[in-house]
């Protein structure tokens, strides 16, 4: 009789112990989700990390790491979000979470300025899952990445496929096809500036590279500055002040001249980024207003 009581007591305490563990884990998960909804992303990430440490189930760990990565993304810590997502492994490409992980990782690559890696992740999912319907999910992001890489023809092809798979009437599809084609017409898509050409122009005539990159005022200032320094150097040499003319004049001219060349390339690159961003914003507005 005593033995039966002892086992009953052991069973009772074992049940209480396991229930307490489950309750704490459930409460922590609930608290993490609640903190996320309250936009307390740092605190939510800590809660998820604690659960990851205590969990042994692979599916639970994957789900928690995904939520933790979303916290980092919300805090604009895209590199940390990528690292968290990269640690996930899915043996089954049909797992619904796998699609979300690949999308978020691709989006974070795009946001940190690595569109080529974003495309690689998108294509990896499309190839591994062999799910043709997922193009509807990834197409907008893929279009933006291709635009950023100036792969205009590929971007247009993906955009046209995106239109074709929508549940639109034939008249609407025809109209949207024409709009997409107009987006990528040579006369309307961004006109990229050559960084090499901008530098060569400033190498030949200081300031012209900046003007080519769209900064006409800065180009004029650079031209006048270089001309003034060169004139000062020549004036000093003409009057016999050779050391002053060489050190103060030509030495300073060397810096303004080569600095202007580098600056022209930087401005051309900046101009290209601005044009690409503006173009992508037009694409985003079109998709959000007409495809949803």
SULWO-V949506 format. One record per pair of residues at least 6 apart in sequence whose C-alpha atoms are under 8 Angstrom apart, sorted by the first residue. I is the first residue (numbers start at 1). J is the second residue. D is the distance in Angstrom with one decimal. If there is no record, write none. Layout:
i = {I	I}
j = {J	J}
d = {D	D}
//
This chain:
i = {25	28	28	28	29	29	29	31	31	32	32	32	32	32	33	34	35	35	35	36	36	41	41	41	41	42	42	42	44	44	45	45	45	45	48	48	48	48	49	49	49	51	52	52	52	52	55	62	62	63	65	65	65	66	66	66	68	68	69	69	69	69	69	70	71	72	72	72	73	73	78	78	78	78	79	79	81	81	82	82	82	85	85	86	90	93	93	93	94	99	102	102	102	103	103	105	105	106	106	106	106	106	107	107	108	109	109	109	110	110	110	115	115	115	115	116	116	118	118	119	119	119	122	122	126	126	126	135	136	136	136	139	139	139	140	140	140	142	142	143	143	143	143	144	144	144	146	146	146	147	147	147	148	148	148	152	153	156	156	156	159	160	160	163	163	163	164	182	183	189	190	190	190	190	191	191	192	192	192	193	193	193	193	193	193	194	194	195	195	195	195	195	196	197	198	198	198	198	198	198	198	198	198	199	199	199	199	199	200	200	201	201	201	202	202	202	202	202	202	203	203	203	205	206	206	206	206	206	206	206	207	207	207	207	207	207	207	207	208	208	208	209	209	209	209	210	210	210	210	210	210	210	211	211	211	211	212	213	213	213	213	214	214	215	222	222	225	226	226	226	229	229	229	229	230	230	230	232	232	233	233	233	233	233	233	234	234	235	236	236	236	237	237	237}
j = {51	47	48	51	47	48	51	44	47	43	44	45	47	48	44	44	41	43	44	44	71	71	72	74	75	71	72	75	68	71	67	68	71	72	64	65	67	68	64	65	68	64	60	61	64	65	61	88	89	97	84	85	88	84	85	101	81	84	80	81	82	84	85	81	81	78	80	81	81	108	108	109	111	112	108	112	105	108	105	108	109	101	105	105	98	125	128	129	129	125	121	122	125	122	138	118	121	117	118	119	121	122	118	141	118	115	117	118	117	118	145	145	146	148	149	145	149	142	145	142	145	146	138	142	132	134	135	162	162	165	166	158	159	162	159	284	287	155	158	155	156	158	159	155	280	283	152	154	155	155	276	280	273	276	277	184	184	180	181	184	180	177	180	173	176	177	173	188	189	279	272	275	276	279	272	275	271	272	275	212	213	268	269	271	272	268	269	264	265	266	268	269	265	209	208	209	210	212	213	261	264	265	268	209	261	262	264	265	209	261	207	208	209	208	209	210	260	261	264	257	258	261	223	219	222	223	226	257	260	261	218	219	220	221	222	223	260	264	219	220	223	219	261	264	265	216	218	219	263	264	267	268	217	218	219	220	268	264	267	268	271	268	271	267	256	260	256	253	256	257	249	250	252	253	249	250	253	245	249	244	245	246	248	249	250	245	249	245	242	244	245	244	245	246}
d = {6.9	6.4	7.9	7.2	7.2	7.0	7.2	7.6	7.4	7.6	4.6	7.4	5.3	6.2	7.0	8.0	6.7	6.8	5.2	5.6	7.3	5.0	7.4	7.0	7.0	6.9	7.8	7.9	7.5	7.1	7.8	5.0	6.0	7.7	5.8	7.2	7.3	6.0	7.7	7.6	7.2	7.5	7.9	5.5	6.4	7.2	6.5	6.1	7.9	7.5	6.4	7.1	7.7	7.4	6.4	6.8	7.8	7.6	7.3	4.4	7.3	5.7	6.4	6.8	7.9	6.4	6.4	5.2	5.8	7.5	5.5	7.7	7.3	6.7	7.5	7.5	7.6	7.4	5.7	6.5	7.5	6.5	6.4	7.8	6.6	7.9	6.5	5.1	6.2	7.3	6.5	6.8	6.7	7.1	7.1	7.4	7.5	7.4	4.2	7.1	5.9	6.5	6.8	7.2	7.8	6.3	6.4	5.2	7.9	5.8	6.8	4.9	7.4	6.9	7.1	7.2	7.5	7.9	7.2	6.3	6.8	7.9	7.0	7.4	7.3	7.2	7.5	7.5	6.3	7.3	8.0	6.7	7.2	6.3	7.7	8.0	7.8	7.7	7.8	5.0	7.7	6.6	6.5	7.8	6.1	8.0	6.8	6.9	5.3	6.2	7.0	7.2	8.0	6.1	7.9	6.8	7.8	7.0	7.2	6.6	7.0	6.3	7.0	6.4	7.0	6.9	6.8	7.2	6.1	7.3	7.9	5.8	6.6	6.9	7.9	7.8	7.9	5.5	7.9	7.9	6.6	5.5	7.3	7.3	6.3	6.6	7.9	7.4	4.6	7.4	5.4	6.3	6.7	7.5	7.6	4.2	6.9	6.4	6.7	7.7	5.5	5.6	6.7	5.9	4.9	6.6	5.5	5.4	7.2	7.5	7.9	5.6	4.9	5.3	4.5	7.4	6.8	5.3	6.9	7.7	7.8	6.0	7.7	7.5	6.5	5.1	7.1	6.7	6.8	7.5	7.2	3.8	5.9	7.4	5.1	4.8	7.0	7.9	5.8	8.0	7.8	7.1	7.3	5.0	7.6	6.3	6.5	4.8	7.4	4.8	6.8	7.8	7.3	7.3	5.1	7.8	7.9	6.9	5.9	4.8	6.7	7.9	7.5	7.8	7.8	6.8	7.7	6.2	6.4	6.5	5.8	7.5	7.2	5.8	6.4	6.8	6.4	7.3	6.2	7.7	4.4	6.6	7.4	4.2	6.1	6.7	7.9	7.6	6.5	6.7	4.8	7.9	5.3	7.8}
//
